[in-house]
């Protein structure tokens, strides 16, 4: 019995020792903090609430408003990354690159932590031609050759741009993205419209080009002299085939004017020259006044002349 008791005590001590060793050898569980994971889970993806404008031409500034946009971000149009400016994490500004072709692009935002917003459709419009001026903006109706050449000046012109004059396409010459030249056709006097068109539905505003038909006298001089008459040469511009002159109020030439049977005669040379065959009553110089009138009623200034 004593022996059995001794063995029982020894066994219990052994078990207690083994338990102590196992407890000491077992690694202690370390409680890790879940704060970083919680912080990442709590940061929502950037959300875009509005895009202004929703479509635009290259070079235009676009603003996006939303939430959780971060302190820094990039904007993508398709695969093209565009630097953007973030304001207070709620607004992003960027400009559409000039090299992008017209079309529909996926627009989305990438925050600095690599998180993307969902994509939105954004339409890049073809650049609208801008017509700022036509030079010169007034030409004489009798201008010829190079004097009828006009340059349309502006922006966003293409090699395929069309010059439209009073609704009709004219042949034009592409000088640069800012200039086209064309020859003004023979058209009636007055105000005419010039438009630059990049496509049927993409045109500039119209500007006016004035065709001046008002006659103007630049010079009056004595020409050839004959036995009983001499020629008075009237030089100027915008004279017409049926123009007439008024000499001290008397109409000569044109419809209803004096004819050869009444001695005085007016001969049309071209739009810059009229020849007045004058039959003086005396070789002594006298003062008289001359004015040119076109068939439409437009009149030149009155010129004082001293001649026989």
C-alpha positions as CSV (number, residue, x, y, z in Angstrom):
1,X,0.0,0.0,0.0
2,X,2.8,2.3,0.9
3,X,4.4,1.5,-2.4
4,X,1.2,2.2,-4.3
5,X,0.9,5.5,-2.6
6,X,4.4,6.4,-3.5
7,X,3.9,5.5,-7.2
8,X,0.6,7.5,-7.4
9,X,2.3,10.6,-6.0
10,X,5.2,10.2,-8.5
11,X,2.8,9.9,-11.4
12,X,0.9,13.0,-10.4
13,X,4.1,15.0,-10.1
14,X,5.2,13.8,-13.6
15,X,1.8,14.9,-15.1
16,X,2.0,18.3,-13.5
17,X,5.5,18.8,-14.8
18,X,4.6,17.8,-18.3
19,X,1.7,20.2,-18.3
20,X,3.9,23.1,-17.2
21,X,6.4,22.3,-19.9
22,X,3.7,22.2,-22.6
23,X,2.2,25.5,-21.4
24,X,5.6,27.2,-21.5
25,X,6.4,25.8,-25.0
26,X,3.0,26.8,-26.5
27,X,3.3,30.2,-28.4
28,X,1.2,33.0,-27.1
29,X,-1.5,34.5,-29.5
30,X,-0.7,38.1,-30.3
31,X,-3.8,40.2,-30.9
32,X,-3.2,42.2,-34.1
33,X,-4.9,45.5,-34.8
34,X,-7.4,45.6,-37.7
35,X,-7.2,49.4,-38.0
36,X,-5.4,49.6,-41.4
37,X,-7.8,47.2,-43.0
38,X,-10.7,49.0,-41.5
39,X,-9.3,52.3,-42.8
40,X,-8.9,50.9,-46.3
41,X,-12.4,49.4,-46.2
42,X,-13.8,52.7,-45.0
43,X,-12.3,54.8,-47.9
44,X,-14.9,54.8,-50.7
45,X,-14.1,54.8,-54.4
46,X,-14.1,58.2,-56.0
47,X,-17.6,59.1,-57.2
48,X,-18.3,61.6,-60.0
49,X,-21.6,63.4,-59.7
50,X,-21.4,65.9,-62.6
51,X,-19.3,66.7,-65.6
52,X,-19.4,70.2,-67.1
53,X,-19.5,70.3,-70.0
54,X,-20.5,66.8,-71.0
55,X,-19.1,67.3,-74.5
56,X,-16.5,69.7,-75.8
57,X,-13.8,70.5,-78.3
58,X,-10.0,69.9,-77.8
59,X,-8.5,72.7,-75.7
60,X,-11.7,73.2,-73.6
61,X,-11.5,73.1,-69.8
62,X,-13.7,70.5,-68.1
63,X,-14.8,70.4,-64.5
64,X,-15.9,67.2,-62.6
65,X,-17.6,67.4,-59.2
66,X,-18.0,64.5,-56.8
67,X,-16.8,63.0,-53.6
68,X,-13.7,61.0,-52.3
69,X,-11.7,62.4,-55.1
70,X,-8.5,62.5,-53.0
71,X,-5.8,65.1,-52.8
72,X,-4.2,64.1,-56.1
73,X,-5.7,62.4,-59.1
74,X,-5.3,61.8,-62.9
75,X,-8.1,61.8,-65.5
76,X,-8.3,59.4,-68.3
77,X,-10.0,59.8,-71.7
78,X,-9.8,56.3,-73.1
79,X,-6.2,55.3,-72.7
80,X,-4.8,58.8,-72.5
81,X,-3.8,60.0,-69.1
82,X,-4.4,63.7,-68.5
83,X,-2.9,65.7,-65.6
84,X,-5.7,67.1,-63.4
85,X,-6.1,69.7,-60.6
86,X,-8.0,68.6,-57.5
87,X,-9.7,71.2,-55.4
88,X,-10.7,70.2,-51.8
89,X,-11.3,66.6,-52.8
90,X,-14.6,67.6,-54.5
91,X,-13.7,69.2,-57.8
92,X,-11.3,68.2,-60.6
93,X,-10.3,70.4,-63.5
94,X,-8.5,69.3,-66.7
95,X,-8.2,70.4,-70.3
96,X,-8.9,68.2,-73.3
97,X,-5.7,67.5,-75.2
98,X,-5.5,69.0,-78.7
99,X,-4.3,65.7,-80.3
100,X,-7.5,63.7,-79.5
101,X,-9.7,63.0,-82.5
102,X,-13.5,63.6,-82.3
103,X,-15.5,60.7,-80.9
104,X,-16.9,59.1,-77.7
105,X,-14.4,58.3,-75.0
106,X,-14.6,56.6,-71.6
107,X,-13.9,59.3,-69.0
108,X,-12.8,58.1,-65.5
109,X,-10.6,59.3,-62.6
110,X,-7.8,57.5,-60.9
111,X,-7.0,58.6,-57.4
112,X,-3.4,58.7,-56.1
113,X,-4.0,55.4,-54.2
114,X,-4.8,53.7,-57.4
115,X,-8.5,53.5,-57.0
116,X,-10.6,54.2,-60.1
117,X,-14.0,55.8,-60.4
118,X,-16.5,54.2,-62.7
119,X,-16.3,55.4,-66.4
120,X,-18.6,57.8,-68.1
121,X,-19.1,58.5,-71.8
122,X,-17.6,61.8,-72.9
123,X,-17.9,63.2,-76.5
124,X,-15.0,65.1,-78.0
125,X,-16.5,67.4,-80.7
126,X,-14.7,68.3,-83.9
127,X,-13.1,71.8,-83.6
128,X,-15.4,74.5,-84.9
129,X,-13.7,76.8,-87.3
130,X,-13.6,80.4,-86.1
131,X,-13.8,83.2,-88.7
132,X,-12.5,86.4,-87.2
133,X,-12.0,88.6,-90.3
134,X,-11.9,88.8,-94.0
135,X,-9.2,91.0,-95.5
136,X,-9.9,93.2,-97.3
137,X,-13.6,93.4,-96.2
138,X,-14.5,95.6,-99.2
139,X,-13.4,95.3,-102.8
140,X,-14.4,97.3,-105.9
141,X,-16.8,95.6,-108.3
142,X,-14.4,96.2,-111.2
143,X,-11.3,94.8,-109.3
144,X,-9.5,92.2,-111.4
145,X,-7.0,89.4,-110.8
146,X,-5.1,89.7,-107.6
147,X,-7.2,92.6,-106.6
148,X,-10.1,90.2,-106.1
149,X,-8.2,87.9,-103.8
150,X,-9.5,87.9,-100.2
151,X,-8.1,86.2,-97.1
152,X,-10.3,84.6,-94.5
153,X,-8.6,84.8,-91.1
154,X,-9.4,82.8,-88.0
155,X,-8.7,79.5,-86.2
156,X,-9.1,75.8,-86.6
157,X,-9.0,75.7,-90.4
158,X,-8.3,72.4,-92.0
159,X,-6.8,71.5,-95.4
160,X,-10.2,70.1,-96.2
161,X,-12.1,73.2,-95.0
162,X,-14.5,74.8,-97.5
163,X,-15.0,78.5,-98.2
164,X,-18.7,79.2,-98.6
165,X,-19.7,82.4,-100.4
166,X,-23.4,83.3,-100.2
167,X,-24.2,79.6,-99.7
168,X,-22.0,78.3,-102.5
169,X,-18.7,76.6,-102.1
170,X,-15.8,78.4,-103.7
171,X,-12.4,77.1,-104.6
172,X,-10.0,78.3,-101.9
173,X,-6.3,77.9,-101.0
174,X,-5.3,76.6,-97.6
175,X,-2.6,78.9,-96.2
176,X,-2.5,77.7,-92.5
177,X,-4.8,76.7,-89.7
178,X,-5.5,80.4,-89.4
179,X,-5.9,81.5,-93.0
180,X,-7.7,80.6,-96.3
181,X,-7.6,82.7,-99.5
182,X,-10.1,82.8,-102.3
183,X,-11.0,84.9,-105.4
184,X,-14.3,86.8,-105.2
185,X,-16.6,85.9,-108.1
186,X,-18.3,88.5,-110.3
187,X,-21.4,89.2,-108.3
188,X,-23.7,92.2,-107.9
189,X,-22.7,95.0,-105.5
190,X,-23.7,95.0,-101.9
191,X,-23.1,92.9,-98.8
192,X,-22.2,89.2,-99.2
193,X,-21.6,86.4,-96.7
194,X,-18.4,84.4,-96.1
195,X,-18.4,81.2,-94.0
196,X,-15.7,78.6,-93.3
197,X,-17.0,75.1,-93.0
198,X,-15.1,72.0,-91.7
199,X,-18.0,69.7,-92.3
200,X,-21.6,70.0,-93.3
201,X,-22.7,70.6,-89.6
202,X,-19.6,72.3,-88.4
203,X,-19.2,75.9,-89.7
204,X,-18.1,79.3,-88.5
205,X,-20.3,82.3,-88.1
206,X,-20.8,84.4,-91.2
207,X,-18.9,87.6,-91.9
208,X,-19.8,90.2,-94.4
209,X,-17.8,91.2,-97.5
210,X,-18.9,94.4,-99.3
211,X,-18.7,94.7,-103.1
212,X,-18.5,98.4,-103.8
213,X,-20.3,99.6,-106.9
214,X,-20.3,103.3,-106.1
215,X,-18.6,105.2,-108.9
216,X,-15.6,107.3,-108.0
217,X,-13.6,109.9,-110.0
218,X,-9.9,109.9,-109.3
219,X,-8.7,112.2,-112.1
220,X,-10.0,114.2,-115.1
221,X,-7.6,115.1,-117.9
222,X,-7.6,116.3,-121.4
223,X,-6.8,113.6,-124.0
224,X,-6.7,113.7,-127.8
225,X,-7.8,116.9,-129.5
226,X,-9.5,117.1,-132.9
227,X,-10.7,119.9,-135.2
228,X,-14.0,120.6,-133.4
229,X,-13.9,118.5,-130.3
230,X,-11.5,117.0,-127.8
231,X,-11.5,114.0,-125.4
232,X,-11.9,114.5,-121.7
233,X,-10.6,111.4,-119.9
234,X,-12.4,110.5,-116.7
235,X,-10.4,108.0,-114.6
236,X,-11.7,106.3,-111.5
237,X,-13.5,103.1,-110.6
238,X,-16.8,101.2,-110.7
239,X,-17.9,102.7,-114.0
240,X,-20.5,100.6,-115.8
241,X,-21.4,100.0,-119.4
242,X,-24.5,102.3,-119.2
243,X,-23.0,104.9,-116.9
244,X,-23.7,108.5,-117.6
245,X,-22.1,111.8,-116.6
246,X,-23.7,115.0,-115.6
247,X,-22.0,118.2,-116.9
248,X,-23.3,121.2,-115.1
249,X,-26.6,119.2,-114.6
250,X,-26.9,118.0,-118.2
251,X,-27.0,114.3,-118.6
252,X,-24.7,112.8,-121.3
253,X,-24.5,109.1,-122.2
254,X,-26.4,106.3,-120.6
255,X,-30.1,105.8,-121.2
256,X,-31.8,109.1,-122.0
257,X,-28.5,111.1,-122.3
258,X,-27.2,113.2,-125.2
259,X,-26.2,111.2,-128.3
260,X,-23.8,111.9,-131.2
261,X,-26.5,113.8,-133.1
262,X,-26.4,116.4,-130.4
263,X,-22.6,116.5,-130.6
264,X,-21.7,115.4,-127.0
265,X,-20.9,111.7,-126.5
266,X,-19.7,109.4,-123.7
267,X,-17.7,106.3,-124.5
268,X,-17.2,103.5,-121.9
269,X,-13.7,102.0,-122.0
270,X,-13.7,99.9,-118.9
271,X,-14.8,100.2,-115.3
272,X,-11.9,102.5,-114.6
273,X,-12.2,104.8,-117.6
274,X,-14.8,106.9,-119.4
275,X,-14.1,109.1,-122.5
276,X,-16.2,112.3,-122.8
277,X,-16.1,113.7,-126.3
278,X,-16.7,117.4,-125.7
279,X,-17.5,119.9,-128.4
280,X,-16.7,123.3,-126.9
281,X,-18.3,126.5,-128.1
282,X,-15.1,128.3,-127.6
283,X,-11.4,127.4,-127.1
284,X,-11.3,129.5,-124.0
285,X,-11.1,127.6,-120.7
286,X,-14.2,127.6,-118.5
287,X,-15.2,126.1,-115.2
288,X,-17.7,123.3,-115.1
289,X,-18.7,120.4,-112.9
290,X,-18.7,116.6,-113.7
291,X,-20.4,113.8,-111.9
292,X,-20.7,110.1,-112.9
293,X,-24.0,108.2,-112.3
294,X,-24.4,104.4,-112.6
295,X,-27.6,102.8,-114.0
296,X,-28.6,101.8,-110.4
297,X,-28.6,105.5,-109.3
298,X,-25.3,105.5,-107.4
299,X,-23.4,108.7,-108.0
300,X,-19.8,109.8,-107.7
301,X,-18.5,112.9,-106.0
302,X,-18.7,116.1,-108.1
303,X,-15.4,117.2,-109.7
304,X,-14.7,120.8,-110.7
305,X,-13.0,121.0,-114.1
306,X,-11.3,123.8,-116.0
307,X,-11.1,123.1,-119.7
308,X,-12.5,124.5,-123.0
